[in-house]
Amino acid sequence: MSTPFPIDQEPPRDVLAGEYVLGLLSAEERLAAEQRIATDGQFAQAVLQWQELLSPLLEEIVAQTPPDQVWVRVRQALGFDTPLRAVPSAAPVGTSAPAAPLWNSVRFWRWASVGGLATAAVCVLALLNVRTPPAPVQPPPT
């Protein structure tokens, strides 16, 4: 559930019905809500009211199934498809894993920012040290 309630107190019927319709309940809570729909008429009515209220939103949504590679990338990003320990390969001892691409390297961006700051500092110092030649002295008019 998204709304915390004291352990000894059940959430209000309307809140639970809304969370059920929106699909915010855990598997156990969803099963309990479905059982409650079958036995509690007022709760079932609250669920129907939420479904009627939210059904126009569902009509505007076009159902789409993401490509399988999306789920593969999600699983990889969450670390589900990476082995806990990599099996050693036939690579010689002393070789390291391939380096990350340059644009994804934190070390590259750190050094690039240090270099950029140093360049900016040199430019500022150069501009401060530039001296304009003194204007020629004009003889007084005679």
Phi and psi in radians as a Rosetta constraint file:
Dihedral C 1 N 2 CA 2 C 2 CIRCULARHARMONIC -1.571 0.35
Dihedral N 2 CA 2 C 2 N 3 CIRCULARHARMONIC -0.432 0.35
Dihedral C 2 N 3 CA 3 C 3 CIRCULARHARMONIC -1.775 0.35
Dihedral N 3 CA 3 C 3 N 4 CIRCULARHARMONIC 2.109 0.35
Dihedral C 3 N 4 CA 4 C 4 CIRCULARHARMONIC -1.321 0.35
Dihedral N 4 CA 4 C 4 N 5 CIRCULARHARMONIC 2.413 0.35
Dihedral C 4 N 5 CA 5 C 5 CIRCULARHARMONIC -2.297 0.35
Dihedral N 5 CA 5 C 5 N 6 CIRCULARHARMONIC 2.712 0.35
Dihedral C 5 N 6 CA 6 C 6 CIRCULARHARMONIC -0.978 0.35
Dihedral N 6 CA 6 C 6 N 7 CIRCULARHARMONIC 2.578 0.35
Dihedral C 6 N 7 CA 7 C 7 CIRCULARHARMONIC -1.025 0.35
Dihedral N 7 CA 7 C 7 N 8 CIRCULARHARMONIC -0.655 0.35
Dihedral C 7 N 8 CA 8 C 8 CIRCULARHARMONIC -1.435 0.35
Dihedral N 8 CA 8 C 8 N 9 CIRCULARHARMONIC 0.048 0.35
Dihedral C 8 N 9 CA 9 C 9 CIRCULARHARMONIC -2.180 0.35
Dihedral N 9 CA 9 C 9 N 10 CIRCULARHARMONIC 2.320 0.35
Dihedral C 9 N 10 CA 10 C 10 CIRCULARHARMONIC -1.452 0.35
Dihedral N 10 CA 10 C 10 N 11 CIRCULARHARMONIC 2.538 0.35
Dihedral C 10 N 11 CA 11 C 11 CIRCULARHARMONIC -1.123 0.35
Dihedral N 11 CA 11 C 11 N 12 CIRCULARHARMONIC 2.712 0.35
Dihedral C 11 N 12 CA 12 C 12 CIRCULARHARMONIC -0.984 0.35
Dihedral N 12 CA 12 C 12 N 13 CIRCULARHARMONIC 2.596 0.35
Dihedral C 12 N 13 CA 13 C 13 CIRCULARHARMONIC -0.968 0.35
Dihedral N 13 CA 13 C 13 N 14 CIRCULARHARMONIC -0.775 0.35
Dihedral C 13 N 14 CA 14 C 14 CIRCULARHARMONIC -1.133 0.35
Dihedral N 14 CA 14 C 14 N 15 CIRCULARHARMONIC -0.691 0.35
Dihedral C 14 N 15 CA 15 C 15 CIRCULARHARMONIC -1.135 0.35
Dihedral N 15 CA 15 C 15 N 16 CIRCULARHARMONIC -0.816 0.35
Dihedral C 15 N 16 CA 16 C 16 CIRCULARHARMONIC -1.098 0.35
Dihedral N 16 CA 16 C 16 N 17 CIRCULARHARMONIC -0.708 0.35
Dihedral C 16 N 17 CA 17 C 17 CIRCULARHARMONIC -1.128 0.35
Dihedral N 17 CA 17 C 17 N 18 CIRCULARHARMONIC -0.749 0.35
Dihedral C 17 N 18 CA 18 C 18 CIRCULARHARMONIC -1.110 0.35
Dihedral N 18 CA 18 C 18 N 19 CIRCULARHARMONIC -0.740 0.35
Dihedral C 18 N 19 CA 19 C 19 CIRCULARHARMONIC -1.161 0.35
Dihedral N 19 CA 19 C 19 N 20 CIRCULARHARMONIC -0.586 0.35
Dihedral C 19 N 20 CA 20 C 20 CIRCULARHARMONIC -1.127 0.35
Dihedral N 20 CA 20 C 20 N 21 CIRCULARHARMONIC -0.821 0.35
Dihedral C 20 N 21 CA 21 C 21 CIRCULARHARMONIC -1.140 0.35
Dihedral N 21 CA 21 C 21 N 22 CIRCULARHARMONIC -0.654 0.35
Dihedral C 21 N 22 CA 22 C 22 CIRCULARHARMONIC -1.360 0.35
Dihedral N 22 CA 22 C 22 N 23 CIRCULARHARMONIC -0.192 0.35
Dihedral C 22 N 23 CA 23 C 23 CIRCULARHARMONIC 1.364 0.35
Dihedral N 23 CA 23 C 23 N 24 CIRCULARHARMONIC 0.551 0.35
Dihedral C 23 N 24 CA 24 C 24 CIRCULARHARMONIC -1.642 0.35
Dihedral N 24 CA 24 C 24 N 25 CIRCULARHARMONIC -0.056 0.35
Dihedral C 24 N 25 CA 25 C 25 CIRCULARHARMONIC -1.497 0.35
Dihedral N 25 CA 25 C 25 N 26 CIRCULARHARMONIC 2.647 0.35
Dihedral C 25 N 26 CA 26 C 26 CIRCULARHARMONIC -1.244 0.35
Dihedral N 26 CA 26 C 26 N 27 CIRCULARHARMONIC 3.006 0.35
Dihedral C 26 N 27 CA 27 C 27 CIRCULARHARMONIC -1.052 0.35
Dihedral N 27 CA 27 C 27 N 28 CIRCULARHARMONIC -0.739 0.35
Dihedral C 27 N 28 CA 28 C 28 CIRCULARHARMONIC -1.167 0.35
Dihedral N 28 CA 28 C 28 N 29 CIRCULARHARMONIC -0.765 0.35
Dihedral C 28 N 29 CA 29 C 29 CIRCULARHARMONIC -1.150 0.35
Dihedral N 29 CA 29 C 29 N 30 CIRCULARHARMONIC -0.643 0.35
Dihedral C 29 N 30 CA 30 C 30 CIRCULARHARMONIC -1.136 0.35
Dihedral N 30 CA 30 C 30 N 31 CIRCULARHARMONIC -0.744 0.35
Dihedral C 30 N 31 CA 31 C 31 CIRCULARHARMONIC -1.092 0.35
Dihedral N 31 CA 31 C 31 N 32 CIRCULARHARMONIC -0.751 0.35
Dihedral C 31 N 32 CA 32 C 32 CIRCULARHARMONIC -1.110 0.35
Dihedral N 32 CA 32 C 32 N 33 CIRCULARHARMONIC -0.686 0.35
Dihedral C 32 N 33 CA 33 C 33 CIRCULARHARMONIC -1.160 0.35
Dihedral N 33 CA 33 C 33 N 34 CIRCULARHARMONIC -0.693 0.35
Dihedral C 33 N 34 CA 34 C 34 CIRCULARHARMONIC -1.138 0.35
Dihedral N 34 CA 34 C 34 N 35 CIRCULARHARMONIC -0.654 0.35
Dihedral C 34 N 35 CA 35 C 35 CIRCULARHARMONIC -1.162 0.35
Dihedral N 35 CA 35 C 35 N 36 CIRCULARHARMONIC -0.656 0.35
Dihedral C 35 N 36 CA 36 C 36 CIRCULARHARMONIC -1.193 0.35
Dihedral N 36 CA 36 C 36 N 37 CIRCULARHARMONIC -0.604 0.35
Dihedral C 36 N 37 CA 37 C 37 CIRCULARHARMONIC -1.052 0.35
Dihedral N 37 CA 37 C 37 N 38 CIRCULARHARMONIC -0.694 0.35
Dihedral C 37 N 38 CA 38 C 38 CIRCULARHARMONIC -1.236 0.35
Dihedral N 38 CA 38 C 38 N 39 CIRCULARHARMONIC -0.451 0.35
Dihedral C 38 N 39 CA 39 C 39 CIRCULARHARMONIC -1.906 0.35
Dihedral N 39 CA 39 C 39 N 40 CIRCULARHARMONIC -0.451 0.35
Dihedral C 39 N 40 CA 40 C 40 CIRCULARHARMONIC -1.934 0.35
Dihedral N 40 CA 40 C 40 N 41 CIRCULARHARMONIC 1.892 0.35
Dihedral C 40 N 41 CA 41 C 41 CIRCULARHARMONIC -1.115 0.35
Dihedral N 41 CA 41 C 41 N 42 CIRCULARHARMONIC -0.682 0.35
Dihedral C 41 N 42 CA 42 C 42 CIRCULARHARMONIC -1.168 0.35
Dihedral N 42 CA 42 C 42 N 43 CIRCULARHARMONIC -0.667 0.35
Dihedral C 42 N 43 CA 43 C 43 CIRCULARHARMONIC -1.170 0.35
Dihedral N 43 CA 43 C 43 N 44 CIRCULARHARMONIC -0.722 0.35
Dihedral C 43 N 44 CA 44 C 44 CIRCULARHARMONIC -1.070 0.35
Dihedral N 44 CA 44 C 44 N 45 CIRCULARHARMONIC -0.679 0.35
Dihedral C 44 N 45 CA 45 C 45 CIRCULARHARMONIC -1.146 0.35
Dihedral N 45 CA 45 C 45 N 46 CIRCULARHARMONIC -0.706 0.35
Dihedral C 45 N 46 CA 46 C 46 CIRCULARHARMONIC -1.108 0.35
Dihedral N 46 CA 46 C 46 N 47 CIRCULARHARMONIC -0.695 0.35
Dihedral C 46 N 47 CA 47 C 47 CIRCULARHARMONIC -1.095 0.35
Dihedral N 47 CA 47 C 47 N 48 CIRCULARHARMONIC -0.762 0.35
Dihedral C 47 N 48 CA 48 C 48 CIRCULARHARMONIC -1.073 0.35
Dihedral N 48 CA 48 C 48 N 49 CIRCULARHARMONIC -0.710 0.35
Dihedral C 48 N 49 CA 49 C 49 CIRCULARHARMONIC -1.096 0.35
Dihedral N 49 CA 49 C 49 N 50 CIRCULARHARMONIC -0.744 0.35
Dihedral C 49 N 50 CA 50 C 50 CIRCULARHARMONIC -1.132 0.35
Dihedral N 50 CA 50 C 50 N 51 CIRCULARHARMONIC -0.697 0.35
Dihedral C 50 N 51 CA 51 C 51 CIRCULARHARMONIC -1.121 0.35
Dihedral N 51 CA 51 C 51 N 52 CIRCULARHARMONIC -0.724 0.35
Dihedral C 51 N 52 CA 52 C 52 CIRCULARHARMONIC -1.157 0.35
Dihedral N 52 CA 52 C 52 N 53 CIRCULARHARMONIC -0.656 0.35
Dihedral C 52 N 53 CA 53 C 53 CIRCULARHARMONIC -1.179 0.35
Dihedral N 53 CA 53 C 53 N 54 CIRCULARHARMONIC -0.685 0.35
Dihedral C 53 N 54 CA 54 C 54 CIRCULARHARMONIC -1.653 0.35
Dihedral N 54 CA 54 C 54 N 55 CIRCULARHARMONIC -0.184 0.35
Dihedral C 54 N 55 CA 55 C 55 CIRCULARHARMONIC -1.069 0.35
Dihedral N 55 CA 55 C 55 N 56 CIRCULARHARMONIC -0.609 0.35
Dihedral C 55 N 56 CA 56 C 56 CIRCULARHARMONIC -1.050 0.35
Dihedral N 56 CA 56 C 56 N 57 CIRCULARHARMONIC -0.542 0.35
Dihedral C 56 N 57 CA 57 C 57 CIRCULARHARMONIC -1.172 0.35
Dihedral N 57 CA 57 C 57 N 58 CIRCULARHARMONIC -0.626 0.35
Dihedral C 57 N 58 CA 58 C 58 CIRCULARHARMONIC -1.199 0.35
Dihedral N 58 CA 58 C 58 N 59 CIRCULARHARMONIC -0.532 0.35
Dihedral C 58 N 59 CA 59 C 59 CIRCULARHARMONIC -1.192 0.35
Dihedral N 59 CA 59 C 59 N 60 CIRCULARHARMONIC -0.437 0.35
Dihedral C 59 N 60 CA 60 C 60 CIRCULARHARMONIC -1.435 0.35
Dihedral N 60 CA 60 C 60 N 61 CIRCULARHARMONIC -0.270 0.35
Dihedral C 60 N 61 CA 61 C 61 CIRCULARHARMONIC -1.612 0.35
Dihedral N 61 CA 61 C 61 N 62 CIRCULARHARMONIC 2.262 0.35
Dihedral C 61 N 62 CA 62 C 62 CIRCULARHARMONIC -1.592 0.35
Dihedral N 62 CA 62 C 62 N 63 CIRCULARHARMONIC 2.219 0.35
Dihedral C 62 N 63 CA 63 C 63 CIRCULARHARMONIC -1.203 0.35
Dihedral N 63 CA 63 C 63 N 64 CIRCULARHARMONIC 2.271 0.35
Dihedral C 63 N 64 CA 64 C 64 CIRCULARHARMONIC -2.371 0.35
Dihedral N 64 CA 64 C 64 N 65 CIRCULARHARMONIC 2.474 0.35
Dihedral C 64 N 65 CA 65 C 65 CIRCULARHARMONIC -1.885 0.35
Dihedral N 65 CA 65 C 65 N 66 CIRCULARHARMONIC 2.131 0.35
Dihedral C 65 N 66 CA 66 C 66 CIRCULARHARMONIC -1.220 0.35
Dihedral N 66 CA 66 C 66 N 67 CIRCULARHARMONIC 2.647 0.35
Dihedral C 66 N 67 CA 67 C 67 CIRCULARHARMONIC -1.087 0.35
Dihedral N 67 CA 67 C 67 N 68 CIRCULARHARMONIC 2.709 0.35
Dihedral C 67 N 68 CA 68 C 68 CIRCULARHARMONIC -1.040 0.35
Dihedral N 68 CA 68 C 68 N 69 CIRCULARHARMONIC -0.574 0.35
Dihedral C 68 N 69 CA 69 C 69 CIRCULARHARMONIC -1.155 0.35
Dihedral N 69 CA 69 C 69 N 70 CIRCULARHARMONIC -0.414 0.35
Dihedral C 69 N 70 CA 70 C 70 CIRCULARHARMONIC -1.124 0.35
Dihedral N 70 CA 70 C 70 N 71 CIRCULARHARMONIC -0.799 0.35
Dihedral C 70 N 71 CA 71 C 71 CIRCULARHARMONIC -1.171 0.35
Dihedral N 71 CA 71 C 71 N 72 CIRCULARHARMONIC -0.604 0.35
Dihedral C 71 N 72 CA 72 C 72 CIRCULARHARMONIC -1.095 0.35
Dihedral N 72 CA 72 C 72 N 73 CIRCULARHARMONIC -0.798 0.35
Dihedral C 72 N 73 CA 73 C 73 CIRCULARHARMONIC -1.156 0.35
Dihedral N 73 CA 73 C 73 N 74 CIRCULARHARMONIC -0.645 0.35
Dihedral C 73 N 74 CA 74 C 74 CIRCULARHARMONIC -1.095 0.35
Dihedral N 74 CA 74 C 74 N 75 CIRCULARHARMONIC -0.812 0.35
Dihedral C 74 N 75 CA 75 C 75 CIRCULARHARMONIC -1.087 0.35
Dihedral N 75 CA 75 C 75 N 76 CIRCULARHARMONIC -0.697 0.35
Dihedral C 75 N 76 CA 76 C 76 CIRCULARHARMONIC -1.166 0.35
Dihedral N 76 CA 76 C 76 N 77 CIRCULARHARMONIC -0.722 0.35
Dihedral C 76 N 77 CA 77 C 77 CIRCULARHARMONIC -1.119 0.35
Dihedral N 77 CA 77 C 77 N 78 CIRCULARHARMONIC -0.571 0.35
Dihedral C 77 N 78 CA 78 C 78 CIRCULARHARMONIC -1.492 0.35
Dihedral N 78 CA 78 C 78 N 79 CIRCULARHARMONIC -0.114 0.35
Dihedral C 78 N 79 CA 79 C 79 CIRCULARHARMONIC 1.501 0.35
Dihedral N 79 CA 79 C 79 N 80 CIRCULARHARMONIC 0.259 0.35
Dihedral C 79 N 80 CA 80 C 80 CIRCULARHARMONIC -1.363 0.35
Dihedral N 80 CA 80 C 80 N 81 CIRCULARHARMONIC -0.488 0.35
Dihedral C 80 N 81 CA 81 C 81 CIRCULARHARMONIC -1.748 0.35
Dihedral N 81 CA 81 C 81 N 82 CIRCULARHARMONIC 0.075 0.35
Dihedral C 81 N 82 CA 82 C 82 CIRCULARHARMONIC -1.643 0.35
Dihedral N 82 CA 82 C 82 N 83 CIRCULARHARMONIC 2.350 0.35
Dihedral C 82 N 83 CA 83 C 83 CIRCULARHARMONIC -1.192 0.35
Dihedral N 83 CA 83 C 83 N 84 CIRCULARHARMONIC 2.652 0.35
Dihedral C 83 N 84 CA 84 C 84 CIRCULARHARMONIC -1.131 0.35
Dihedral N 84 CA 84 C 84 N 85 CIRCULARHARMONIC -0.717 0.35
Dihedral C 84 N 85 CA 85 C 85 CIRCULARHARMONIC -2.288 0.35
Dihedral N 85 CA 85 C 85 N 86 CIRCULARHARMONIC 2.273 0.35
Dihedral C 85 N 86 CA 86 C 86 CIRCULARHARMONIC -1.310 0.35
Dihedral N 86 CA 86 C 86 N 87 CIRCULARHARMONIC 2.435 0.35
Dihedral C 86 N 87 CA 87 C 87 CIRCULARHARMONIC -1.330 0.35
Dihedral N 87 CA 87 C 87 N 88 CIRCULARHARMONIC 2.269 0.35
Dihedral C 87 N 88 CA 88 C 88 CIRCULARHARMONIC -1.075 0.35
Dihedral N 88 CA 88 C 88 N 89 CIRCULARHARMONIC 2.407 0.35
Dihedral C 88 N 89 CA 89 C 89 CIRCULARHARMONIC -1.672 0.35
Dihedral N 89 CA 89 C 89 N 90 CIRCULARHARMONIC -3.024 0.35
Dihedral C 89 N 90 CA 90 C 90 CIRCULARHARMONIC -1.460 0.35
Dihedral N 90 CA 90 C 90 N 91 CIRCULARHARMONIC 0.234 0.35
Dihedral C 90 N 91 CA 91 C 91 CIRCULARHARMONIC -1.201 0.35
Dihedral N 91 CA 91 C 91 N 92 CIRCULARHARMONIC 2.529 0.35
Dihedral C 91 N 92 CA 92 C 92 CIRCULARHARMONIC -1.074 0.35
Dihedral N 92 CA 92 C 92 N 93 CIRCULARHARMONIC 2.693 0.35
Dihedral C 92 N 93 CA 93 C 93 CIRCULARHARMONIC -1.176 0.35
Dihedral N 93 CA 93 C 93 N 94 CIRCULARHARMONIC 2.477 0.35
Dihedral C 93 N 94 CA 94 C 94 CIRCULARHARMONIC 1.793 0.35
Dihedral N 94 CA 94 C 94 N 95 CIRCULARHARMONIC -0.223 0.35
Dihedral C 94 N 95 CA 95 C 95 CIRCULARHARMONIC -1.588 0.35
Dihedral N 95 CA 95 C 95 N 96 CIRCULARHARMONIC 2.553 0.35
Dihedral C 95 N 96 CA 96 C 96 CIRCULARHARMONIC -1.834 0.35
Dihedral N 96 CA 96 C 96 N 97 CIRCULARHARMONIC 3.010 0.35
Dihedral C 96 N 97 CA 97 C 97 CIRCULARHARMONIC -1.141 0.35
Dihedral N 97 CA 97 C 97 N 98 CIRCULARHARMONIC 2.713 0.35
Dihedral C 97 N 98 CA 98 C 98 CIRCULARHARMONIC -1.045 0.35
Dihedral N 98 CA 98 C 98 N 99 CIRCULARHARMONIC 2.491 0.35
Dihedral C 98 N 99 CA 99 C 99 CIRCULARHARMONIC -1.205 0.35
Dihedral N 99 CA 99 C 99 N 100 CIRCULARHARMONIC 2.649 0.35
Dihedral C 99 N 100 CA 100 C 100 CIRCULARHARMONIC -1.182 0.35
Dihedral N 100 CA 100 C 100 N 101 CIRCULARHARMONIC 2.669 0.35
Dihedral C 100 N 101 CA 101 C 101 CIRCULARHARMONIC -0.958 0.35
Dihedral N 101 CA 101 C 101 N 102 CIRCULARHARMONIC 2.615 0.35
Dihedral C 101 N 102 CA 102 C 102 CIRCULARHARMONIC -0.967 0.35
Dihedral N 102 CA 102 C 102 N 103 CIRCULARHARMONIC -0.766 0.35
Dihedral C 102 N 103 CA 103 C 103 CIRCULARHARMONIC -1.232 0.35
Dihedral N 103 CA 103 C 103 N 104 CIRCULARHARMONIC -0.313 0.35
Dihedral C 103 N 104 CA 104 C 104 CIRCULARHARMONIC -1.724 0.35
Dihedral N 104 CA 104 C 104 N 105 CIRCULARHARMONIC 0.060 0.35
Dihedral C 104 N 105 CA 105 C 105 CIRCULARHARMONIC -1.520 0.35
Dihedral N 105 CA 105 C 105 N 106 CIRCULARHARMONIC 2.154 0.35
Dihedral C 105 N 106 CA 106 C 106 CIRCULARHARMONIC -1.179 0.35
Dihedral N 106 CA 106 C 106 N 107 CIRCULARHARMONIC -0.676 0.35
Dihedral C 106 N 107 CA 107 C 107 CIRCULARHARMONIC -1.039 0.35
Dihedral N 107 CA 107 C 107 N 108 CIRCULARHARMONIC -0.742 0.35
Dihedral C 107 N 108 CA 108 C 108 CIRCULARHARMONIC -1.031 0.35
Dihedral N 108 CA 108 C 108 N 109 CIRCULARHARMONIC -0.824 0.35
Dihedral C 108 N 109 CA 109 C 109 CIRCULARHARMONIC -1.212 0.35
Dihedral N 109 CA 109 C 109 N 110 CIRCULARHARMONIC -0.566 0.35
Dihedral C 109 N 110 CA 110 C 110 CIRCULARHARMONIC -1.119 0.35
Dihedral N 110 CA 110 C 110 N 111 CIRCULARHARMONIC -0.839 0.35
Dihedral C 110 N 111 CA 111 C 111 CIRCULARHARMONIC -1.181 0.35
Dihedral N 111 CA 111 C 111 N 112 CIRCULARHARMONIC -0.617 0.35
Dihedral C 111 N 112 CA 112 C 112 CIRCULARHARMONIC -1.123 0.35
Dihedral N 112 CA 112 C 112 N 113 CIRCULARHARMONIC -0.698 0.35
Dihedral C 112 N 113 CA 113 C 113 CIRCULARHARMONIC -1.214 0.35
Dihedral N 113 CA 113 C 113 N 114 CIRCULARHARMONIC -0.684 0.35
Dihedral C 113 N 114 CA 114 C 114 CIRCULARHARMONIC -1.101 0.35
Dihedral N 114 CA 114 C 114 N 115 CIRCULARHARMONIC -0.762 0.35
Dihedral C 114 N 115 CA 115 C 115 CIRCULARHARMONIC -1.099 0.35
Dihedral N 115 CA 115 C 115 N 116 CIRCULARHARMONIC -0.711 0.35
Dihedral C 115 N 116 CA 116 C 116 CIRCULARHARMONIC -1.131 0.35
Dihedral N 116 CA 116 C 116 N 117 CIRCULARHARMONIC -0.721 0.35
Dihedral C 116 N 117 CA 117 C 117 CIRCULARHARMONIC -1.151 0.35
Dihedral N 117 CA 117 C 117 N 118 CIRCULARHARMONIC -0.704 0.35
Dihedral C 117 N 118 CA 118 C 118 CIRCULARHARMONIC -1.114 0.35
Dihedral N 118 CA 118 C 118 N 119 CIRCULARHARMONIC -0.739 0.35
Dihedral C 118 N 119 CA 119 C 119 CIRCULARHARMONIC -1.096 0.35
Dihedral N 119 CA 119 C 119 N 120 CIRCULARHARMONIC -0.754 0.35
Dihedral C 119 N 120 CA 120 C 120 CIRCULARHARMONIC -1.107 0.35
Dihedral N 120 CA 120 C 120 N 121 CIRCULARHARMONIC -0.711 0.35
Dihedral C 120 N 121 CA 121 C 121 CIRCULARHARMONIC -1.119 0.35
Dihedral N 121 CA 121 C 121 N 122 CIRCULARHARMONIC -0.741 0.35
Dihedral C 121 N 122 CA 122 C 122 CIRCULARHARMONIC -1.093 0.35
Dihedral N 122 CA 122 C 122 N 123 CIRCULARHARMONIC -0.722 0.35
Dihedral C 122 N 123 CA 123 C 123 CIRCULARHARMONIC -1.115 0.35
Dihedral N 123 CA 123 C 123 N 124 CIRCULARHARMONIC -0.731 0.35
Dihedral C 123 N 124 CA 124 C 124 CIRCULARHARMONIC -1.115 0.35
Dihedral N 124 CA 124 C 124 N 125 CIRCULARHARMONIC -0.801 0.35
Dihedral C 124 N 125 CA 125 C 125 CIRCULARHARMONIC -1.090 0.35
Dihedral N 125 CA 125 C 125 N 126 CIRCULARHARMONIC -0.680 0.35
Dihedral C 125 N 126 CA 126 C 126 CIRCULARHARMONIC -1.128 0.35
Dihedral N 126 CA 126 C 126 N 127 CIRCULARHARMONIC -0.711 0.35
Dihedral C 126 N 127 CA 127 C 127 CIRCULARHARMONIC -1.200 0.35
Dihedral N 127 CA 127 C 127 N 128 CIRCULARHARMONIC -0.573 0.35
Dihedral C 127 N 128 CA 128 C 128 CIRCULARHARMONIC -1.262 0.35
Dihedral N 128 CA 128 C 128 N 129 CIRCULARHARMONIC -0.528 0.35
Dihedral C 128 N 129 CA 129 C 129 CIRCULARHARMONIC -1.537 0.35
Dihedral N 129 CA 129 C 129 N 130 CIRCULARHARMONIC -0.155 0.35
Dihedral C 129 N 130 CA 130 C 130 CIRCULARHARMONIC -1.219 0.35
Dihedral N 130 CA 130 C 130 N 131 CIRCULARHARMONIC 2.197 0.35
Dihedral C 130 N 131 CA 131 C 131 CIRCULARHARMONIC -1.992 0.35
Dihedral N 131 CA 131 C 131 N 132 CIRCULARHARMONIC 2.385 0.35
Dihedral C 131 N 132 CA 132 C 132 CIRCULARHARMONIC -1.415 0.35
Dihedral N 132 CA 132 C 132 N 133 CIRCULARHARMONIC 2.449 0.35
Dihedral C 132 N 133 CA 133 C 133 CIRCULARHARMONIC -1.111 0.35
Dihedral N 133 CA 133 C 133 N 134 CIRCULARHARMONIC 2.544 0.35
Dihedral C 133 N 134 CA 134 C 134 CIRCULARHARMONIC -1.113 0.35
Dihedral N 134 CA 134 C 134 N 135 CIRCULARHARMONIC 2.550 0.35
Dihedral C 134 N 135 CA 135 C 135 CIRCULARHARMONIC -1.184 0.35
Dihedral N 135 CA 135 C 135 N 136 CIRCULARHARMONIC 2.456 0.35
Dihedral C 135 N 136 CA 136 C 136 CIRCULARHARMONIC -1.108 0.35
Dihedral N 136 CA 136 C 136 N 137 CIRCULARHARMONIC 2.469 0.35
Dihedral C 136 N 137 CA 137 C 137 CIRCULARHARMONIC -1.372 0.35
Dihedral N 137 CA 137 C 137 N 138 CIRCULARHARMONIC 2.231 0.35
Dihedral C 137 N 138 CA 138 C 138 CIRCULARHARMONIC -1.603 0.35
Dihedral N 138 CA 138 C 138 N 139 CIRCULARHARMONIC 2.328 0.35
Dihedral C 138 N 139 CA 139 C 139 CIRCULARHARMONIC -1.177 0.35
Dihedral N 139 CA 139 C 139 N 140 CIRCULARHARMONIC 2.602 0.35
Dihedral C 139 N 140 CA 140 C 140 CIRCULARHARMONIC -1.128 0.35
Dihedral N 140 CA 140 C 140 N 141 CIRCULARHARMONIC 2.537 0.35
Dihedral C 140 N 141 CA 141 C 141 CIRCULARHARMONIC -1.158 0.35
Dihedral N 141 CA 141 C 141 N 142 CIRCULARHARMONIC 2.434 0.35
